[in-house]
Amino acid sequence: MNILCSKDILNENINIVAKAVSNRSTLPVLEGIYLKAEESGKLILKGNDMELSIEAEMSASVKAAGEAVINAKIFGNIIKTLSCESVSIEINERNNILIRGGKAKFEIPLISASEFPEIVKPQLQYSVKIDKGTLKDMINKTIFSVSLTDTRPVLTGCLLEIDKNILKMVALDGYRMAVRKAVIEEELENNKIIIPAKALNELTKIIKDDGDEFIKISCTSNHALFEFDNCKMYTRLIEGEYINYESIITPDFEKEIECPVDELYSAISRASLLLSGEAGKSVKMRVERDNINISCESQSGSVDDNIGVDNPDFELTIGFNHRYLSDALKACDCERVKLKLKASRTPLIIEPIEEDNFLYLILPVRLNEE
C-alpha cells in the first residue's frame, strides 16, 4: 500500500470511524482502524467493535493498492498533529506503516488486515429515507430518557416506529418518557426497531449539516444500516418487545396549564443550583390561581420562585426530580407548552399547545411533607 491524500480530510474520516473502535480489548485489532487503498483512487477506513461498525470513504492518490490495520489512537494523534496539507502512507520493507507529512516521518507497527473482523452485511429487508436534520433532532430530544442500566435491555435504546408516513422515536427509563414525531415523504409499511443508545449517540456526532439531504436506514430483524454522505454505519439492534408506551398516556389528565417554557426552565435551573450533589432532592411545584411556585430546600439553602401562568381553576402541589424536568423543557422547541396533571402522585405530561410533534412524561416524587 502506498498513498498520498489530504491531511485534513484523512483526519476528519479518522475521527468518524474511530467512534466504532474499542477503547480496551483483548484483541489489538479491535483497537485499530482498517485501511484499504484501491486502484480506483479510493481509500476506505473502517472501525468495528463487534457491536457497532462505521465505514468511511475518501479520495486518495493510490500508487499501490493494499490494506492494513493501525492502532486508532496512535494513528489519530499523528495525523492530527502534522502541520502539512498532504500526508503519505505506505507499507515499507519491514512490514511497518510509514507515515510522512511535512518534515515529520513516523514508522508504526501494523496489525494484519486479515485479523480485522468483517462488517456484517445481512440481506436488508426494510428501508426508509429520512431528512438528516430531522433524525438528528429527534435523537437529541429523546435519548436523554433511555435507561442507563441493563436490567431491561429494551429500555437502553430508542424505539423507532414507522406508521405509514409518521415517524416516531420513543425513549423511557421507568421514571420518564420522551416521544417525538415527524412526517416523512413516503407512506410505508408499519415497522418497529429498537436502536442502541450508543449507536444513536455516535450517529448524531457524525451527521453533518452539509452533504446529503437524507439518511437511508435499512434493517433486518437484528441489524440496521445507516447510509449518508461518505459514511455507512452498521449496528446490532436490541431484540425484544418494547413497552406499550401509548398505554401509559391515559386520557384522564383533566388539569391543564399553559406555561412559558423559558420561564419555567429558568426557574427549575435556578432551583437546581442548591441541589447539586444532593441525591434524592427534588423541586416542589405548587399551582395556585394564576401562578406556579417553584421551591426547594437543601443543606445549601432554600429558594422560592414564581411564574405567571394562564389562570388554572385548580390548586395542586407536586414534586419532581429537577434534572428530569429540565431535560424535558430544554427539548421543547416552542415558546409555550401545556402541562397536563391529575394529582400529586400521578405523572406530568408536557405537550405543545398547537402542534402534535412531541410529548414528555415525568413521574412525580414524594415530597417530605407527604
C-alpha positions as CSV (number, residue, x, y, z in Angstrom):
1,M,0.0,0.0,0.0
2,N,1.3,3.4,-0.9
3,I,-1.0,6.5,-1.0
4,L,-1.0,10.3,-0.9
5,C,-4.0,12.1,0.5
6,S,-5.3,15.3,2.1
7,K,-4.3,15.5,5.8
8,D,-7.4,17.4,6.8
9,I,-9.9,15.0,5.1
10,L,-8.0,12.0,6.5
11,N,-8.2,13.4,10.0
12,E,-11.9,14.0,9.6
13,N,-12.5,10.5,8.5
14,I,-10.3,9.0,11.2
15,N,-12.5,10.9,13.8
16,I,-15.6,9.4,12.2
17,V,-14.6,5.7,12.2
18,A,-12.8,5.9,15.5
19,K,-16.2,6.2,17.2
20,A,-16.6,2.5,16.5
21,V,-13.2,1.5,17.7
22,S,-12.9,-0.4,21.0
23,N,-11.0,1.6,23.7
24,R,-10.0,-1.5,25.6
25,S,-9.9,-5.0,24.1
26,T,-8.1,-8.2,24.5
27,L,-7.8,-8.2,20.7
28,P,-5.4,-5.4,19.5
29,V,-7.1,-5.5,16.1
30,L,-10.3,-4.1,17.6
31,E,-8.4,-1.1,18.8
32,G,-7.3,-0.3,15.3
33,I,-8.6,1.4,12.1
34,Y,-8.7,-0.7,9.0
35,L,-7.3,1.0,5.8
36,K,-7.9,-0.2,2.3
37,A,-6.4,1.6,-0.7
38,E,-8.0,0.7,-4.1
39,E,-6.5,1.3,-7.5
40,S,-9.6,3.3,-8.4
41,G,-8.3,6.1,-6.2
42,K,-10.4,5.3,-3.1
43,L,-9.3,5.0,0.5
44,I,-11.7,3.1,2.8
45,L,-11.5,3.4,6.5
46,K,-13.3,1.1,9.0
47,G,-13.8,0.8,12.7
48,N,-15.5,-2.2,14.3
49,D,-16.0,-3.1,18.0
50,M,-18.3,-6.1,17.1
51,E,-21.5,-4.2,18.2
52,L,-21.1,-1.0,16.1
53,S,-19.1,-0.6,12.9
54,I,-18.5,2.5,10.8
55,E,-17.1,2.8,7.3
56,A,-16.0,6.0,5.5
57,E,-14.6,6.6,2.0
58,M,-12.3,9.4,0.7
59,S,-10.3,10.1,-2.4
60,A,-6.6,9.5,-2.5
61,S,-3.7,9.2,-5.0
62,V,-3.1,5.5,-4.9
63,K,0.4,4.5,-6.1
64,A,0.0,0.9,-4.8
65,A,-3.2,-0.8,-3.6
66,G,-3.2,-2.7,-0.3
67,E,-4.7,-2.9,3.2
68,A,-3.5,-2.7,6.8
69,V,-4.7,-2.0,10.3
70,I,-3.1,0.6,12.5
71,N,-3.8,1.5,16.2
72,A,-6.5,4.1,16.1
73,K,-5.3,6.3,19.0
74,I,-1.7,6.5,17.7
75,F,-2.8,7.0,14.1
76,G,-5.3,9.7,15.0
77,N,-2.8,11.6,17.2
78,I,-0.1,11.5,14.5
79,I,-2.4,12.8,11.7
80,K,-3.9,15.5,13.9
81,T,-0.6,17.0,14.9
82,L,1.0,17.0,11.4
83,S,1.5,20.6,10.1
84,C,1.1,19.9,6.3
85,E,-1.5,19.7,3.6
86,S,-0.8,16.2,2.4
87,V,0.3,13.0,4.0
88,S,1.7,9.8,2.5
89,I,1.1,6.4,4.0
90,E,2.9,3.2,2.8
91,I,3.9,-0.2,4.0
92,N,7.7,-0.5,3.9
93,E,10.0,-3.5,3.5
94,R,10.0,-4.1,7.3
95,N,6.2,-4.6,7.0
96,N,5.6,-1.4,9.1
97,I,3.4,1.6,8.2
98,L,5.4,4.6,7.2
99,I,3.7,8.0,7.6
100,R,5.2,11.1,6.2
101,G,3.9,14.7,6.5
102,G,5.9,17.8,6.1
103,K,9.3,17.2,7.7
104,A,8.0,14.5,10.0
105,K,8.2,10.7,9.5
106,F,6.7,8.0,11.6
107,E,7.2,4.3,11.4
108,I,4.4,2.3,13.2
109,P,3.9,-1.4,13.5
110,L,0.9,-2.6,11.5
111,I,-1.7,-5.1,12.5
112,S,-2.5,-7.8,10.0
113,A,-5.6,-6.8,8.0
114,S,-6.7,-10.5,7.9
115,E,-7.4,-10.3,11.6
116,F,-9.9,-7.4,11.2
117,P,-13.5,-8.6,11.7
118,E,-15.7,-8.3,8.6
119,I,-18.6,-5.9,8.9
120,V,-21.8,-7.9,8.9
121,K,-23.8,-7.1,5.8
122,P,-27.0,-9.0,6.1
123,Q,-29.7,-9.1,3.4
124,L,-31.6,-5.9,4.4
125,Q,-35.4,-6.3,4.4
126,Y,-36.8,-2.7,5.1
127,S,-35.6,0.8,4.3
128,V,-36.7,4.4,4.8
129,K,-35.3,7.8,3.9
130,I,-35.3,10.5,6.5
131,D,-34.2,14.1,6.4
132,K,-30.8,14.1,8.3
133,G,-31.6,17.2,10.4
134,T,-35.0,15.8,11.4
135,L,-33.5,12.5,12.5
136,K,-30.7,14.2,14.4
137,D,-33.1,16.4,16.2
138,M,-35.4,13.5,17.1
139,I,-32.5,11.6,18.6
140,N,-31.1,14.6,20.6
141,K,-34.6,15.3,22.0
142,T,-35.4,11.8,23.2
143,I,-32.1,10.0,24.0
144,F,-31.7,11.5,27.4
145,S,-34.7,9.4,28.6
146,V,-33.1,6.0,27.8
147,S,-32.3,3.7,30.7
148,L,-28.6,3.7,31.8
149,T,-28.9,0.2,33.4
150,D,-29.3,-3.0,31.5
151,T,-31.8,-4.7,33.8
152,R,-34.3,-4.2,31.0
153,P,-32.2,-4.2,27.8
154,V,-35.0,-2.9,25.5
155,L,-35.0,0.4,27.5
156,T,-31.3,1.0,26.8
157,G,-32.2,2.0,23.3
158,C,-34.7,4.2,21.4
159,L,-37.8,2.8,19.7
160,L,-38.0,3.9,16.1
161,E,-41.6,3.3,14.9
162,I,-42.9,3.9,11.4
163,D,-46.7,4.2,11.0
164,K,-47.4,4.9,7.3
165,N,-46.0,8.4,6.9
166,I,-45.5,9.1,10.6
167,L,-42.1,8.5,12.2
168,K,-41.9,8.3,16.0
169,M,-38.9,8.0,18.3
170,V,-39.5,6.9,21.9
171,A,-37.3,6.6,24.9
172,L,-38.2,5.8,28.5
173,D,-36.4,4.6,31.6
174,G,-39.2,3.8,34.1
175,Y,-39.2,7.4,35.5
176,R,-39.7,9.5,32.4
177,M,-40.6,9.2,28.8
178,A,-39.8,11.2,25.6
179,V,-41.8,10.9,22.4
180,R,-41.0,12.8,19.2
181,K,-43.0,12.7,15.9
182,A,-42.2,13.7,12.3
183,V,-43.9,13.3,9.0
184,I,-41.9,11.6,6.2
185,E,-42.4,12.0,2.5
186,E,-43.4,8.4,1.6
187,E,-46.1,6.1,3.1
188,L,-44.5,2.8,4.3
189,E,-45.5,-0.4,5.9
190,N,-45.5,-0.2,9.7
191,N,-42.3,-1.2,11.3
192,K,-40.6,-1.0,14.7
193,I,-36.9,-1.3,15.7
194,I,-35.0,-0.7,18.9
195,I,-31.7,1.1,18.2
196,P,-29.0,1.1,21.0
197,A,-28.4,4.4,22.5
198,K,-24.6,4.2,21.9
199,A,-25.2,3.9,18.1
200,L,-27.6,6.8,18.1
201,N,-25.2,9.0,20.1
202,E,-22.3,8.3,17.7
203,L,-24.6,8.9,14.7
204,T,-25.5,12.4,15.9
205,K,-21.8,13.2,16.2
206,I,-21.0,12.3,12.6
207,I,-24.1,13.6,10.8
208,K,-23.0,16.9,9.2
209,D,-25.2,19.8,8.3
210,D,-24.0,19.8,4.7
211,G,-23.7,16.9,2.3
212,D,-26.6,14.6,1.5
213,E,-30.0,15.9,2.5
214,F,-31.3,12.5,3.5
215,I,-30.1,9.5,5.5
216,K,-31.2,6.0,4.5
217,I,-32.0,3.5,7.2
218,S,-32.2,-0.2,6.2
219,C,-32.7,-3.0,8.6
220,T,-33.3,-6.7,9.3
221,S,-34.8,-8.1,12.5
222,N,-31.5,-7.7,14.2
223,H,-29.3,-5.3,12.3
224,A,-29.6,-1.7,10.9
225,L,-27.5,0.2,8.3
226,F,-27.4,4.0,8.2
227,E,-26.1,5.4,4.9
228,F,-25.3,9.1,4.3
229,D,-22.6,11.3,2.7
230,N,-19.5,9.1,2.5
231,C,-20.4,7.0,5.6
232,K,-22.0,3.7,6.4
233,M,-22.8,2.8,10.0
234,Y,-23.9,-0.7,11.0
235,T,-25.3,-1.6,14.4
236,R,-26.9,-4.5,16.1
237,L,-30.5,-3.9,17.1
238,I,-31.9,-4.6,20.6
239,E,-34.1,-7.7,20.5
240,G,-37.3,-7.9,22.4
241,E,-40.7,-6.3,22.7
242,Y,-40.8,-2.6,23.6
243,I,-43.1,-1.4,26.3
244,N,-46.6,-0.4,25.2
245,Y,-45.8,3.2,25.8
246,E,-49.1,4.5,24.5
247,S,-50.9,2.8,27.3
248,I,-49.0,5.0,29.8
249,I,-50.5,8.1,28.3
250,T,-54.0,7.9,29.8
251,P,-56.6,10.4,28.7
252,D,-57.7,11.5,32.1
253,F,-55.3,14.3,32.8
254,E,-58.1,16.8,33.4
255,K,-55.9,19.6,35.0
256,E,-54.2,21.7,32.4
257,I,-51.9,24.8,32.5
258,E,-50.4,26.8,29.6
259,C,-46.9,27.8,30.6
260,P,-44.0,29.7,29.1
261,V,-41.1,27.2,28.5
262,D,-38.2,29.6,29.1
263,E,-39.5,31.0,32.3
264,L,-40.2,27.5,33.8
265,Y,-36.9,26.1,32.6
266,S,-35.0,29.1,34.1
267,A,-36.9,28.7,37.4
268,I,-36.0,25.0,37.6
269,S,-32.4,25.7,36.7
270,R,-32.1,28.3,39.5
271,A,-33.6,25.9,42.0
272,S,-31.2,23.2,40.9
273,L,-28.2,25.4,41.9
274,L,-29.0,24.4,45.5
275,L,-29.4,20.7,44.8
276,S,-26.0,19.9,43.2
277,G,-24.5,16.8,44.7
278,E,-27.5,16.1,46.9
279,A,-29.1,12.8,45.8
280,G,-32.8,12.4,46.2
281,K,-33.6,16.1,46.4
282,S,-36.4,17.4,44.4
283,V,-38.1,20.7,43.4
284,K,-41.7,21.4,44.6
285,M,-44.2,22.9,42.1
286,R,-47.3,24.5,43.6
287,V,-50.0,25.5,41.2
288,E,-52.5,28.1,42.5
289,R,-54.6,30.8,40.8
290,D,-52.5,32.5,38.1
291,N,-49.1,31.3,39.5
292,I,-46.7,28.4,39.6
293,N,-44.5,28.5,42.7
294,I,-41.1,26.6,42.4
295,S,-39.3,26.0,45.6
296,C,-36.8,23.6,47.2
297,E,-34.7,23.3,50.4
298,S,-31.3,21.8,50.8
299,Q,-28.2,22.0,53.0
300,S,-27.0,24.8,50.7
301,G,-30.1,26.9,51.4
302,S,-33.6,27.4,50.0
303,V,-35.2,29.1,47.0
304,D,-38.7,30.4,46.3
305,D,-39.5,31.4,42.7
306,N,-42.7,32.2,40.8
307,I,-44.0,32.1,37.2
308,G,-47.2,33.7,36.0
309,V,-49.5,31.4,34.0
310,D,-53.0,31.4,32.5
311,N,-55.5,31.2,35.3
312,P,-56.0,27.5,36.2
313,D,-59.2,26.5,38.1
314,F,-57.4,24.2,40.5
315,E,-54.7,24.0,43.1
316,L,-52.0,21.3,43.3
317,T,-48.7,20.6,44.9
318,I,-46.3,18.1,43.3
319,G,-42.6,17.3,43.3
320,F,-40.2,16.3,40.6
321,N,-36.6,15.3,40.0
322,H,-35.2,18.7,38.8
323,R,-32.9,17.1,36.2
324,Y,-35.8,15.2,34.6
325,L,-37.9,18.3,34.3
326,S,-35.0,20.4,33.0
327,D,-34.2,17.8,30.3
328,A,-37.7,17.8,29.0
329,L,-38.2,21.5,29.0
330,K,-34.8,22.0,27.3
331,A,-36.0,19.7,24.5
332,C,-39.3,21.7,23.9
333,D,-38.9,23.7,20.7
334,C,-41.8,26.1,21.2
335,E,-42.4,29.2,23.4
336,R,-45.4,27.8,25.4
337,V,-46.5,24.3,26.4
338,K,-49.4,22.5,28.1
339,L,-48.7,21.0,31.5
340,K,-51.2,18.2,32.0
341,L,-51.8,16.9,35.5
342,K,-54.2,14.8,37.5
343,A,-52.9,14.5,41.1
344,S,-49.8,14.8,43.2
345,R,-48.9,11.2,42.7
346,T,-49.6,10.8,39.0
347,P,-47.3,11.8,36.1
348,L,-46.9,15.2,34.5
349,I,-47.3,15.4,30.7
350,I,-45.7,18.2,28.7
351,E,-47.1,18.8,25.2
352,P,-47.0,21.6,22.6
353,I,-50.1,23.8,22.5
354,E,-50.7,24.0,18.8
355,E,-48.9,21.0,17.2
356,D,-48.6,17.3,18.0
357,N,-44.9,16.7,17.5
358,F,-43.7,15.8,21.0
359,L,-44.7,14.5,24.4
360,Y,-42.7,14.3,27.6
361,L,-43.9,12.4,30.7
362,I,-42.3,12.6,34.1
363,L,-43.2,10.6,37.2
364,P,-43.5,12.7,40.4
365,V,-41.5,12.1,43.6
366,R,-42.8,12.0,47.1
367,L,-42.4,15.3,48.9
368,N,-41.2,15.4,52.6
369,E,-44.5,16.7,53.8
370,E,-46.5,13.8,52.3
